[in-house]
Amino acid sequence: MLVDDQNKKCLFYGSTLQKLFRENPPCTTIEAAQRVGEALVKACVDLNINEISSYDRNGFGRGERLNAFEIAISNFGFLP
């Protein structure tokens, strides 16, 4: 989820459960997590966002899905 806290708006939401990320072509959950990360980066580029000020894993440990997501967004400089 990409949120604009100042204006209290959700700018992007993505989940590995969404058909958009799972079906075309069919993929594993890990590949879907990577696709969600890539879609987040695309949304940031489209919205002219070049910095994420806060990143929260919501208490989740770094499993394979989260790792795939983080690699996808770090490739574009959003994570150190």
Secondary structure, DSSP 8 states (H G I E B T S, - for coil): -EEETTTTEEEE---TTSHHHHBTTB--HHHHHHHHHHHHHHHHHHTT----S----TT----HHHHHHHHHHHTTTS--
